[in-house]
Amino acid sequence: MDNESEHGVLIQVPRKTFRMMRVCLYILVKSFLR
């Protein structure tokens, strides 16, 4: 895969999905730090 295509996919990701990913990462970090 080319870097350009990957960047394009990242840019096309909706904000809601990005938000959900951030929330998931936050939960994972929280549980990991317990």
Number of C-alpha atoms within 10 A of each C-alpha: 5 6 8 9 10 11 10 10 10 11 10 9 10 9 10 9 10 12 11 11 12 12 12 12 12 12 12 11 11 10 9 8 7 5
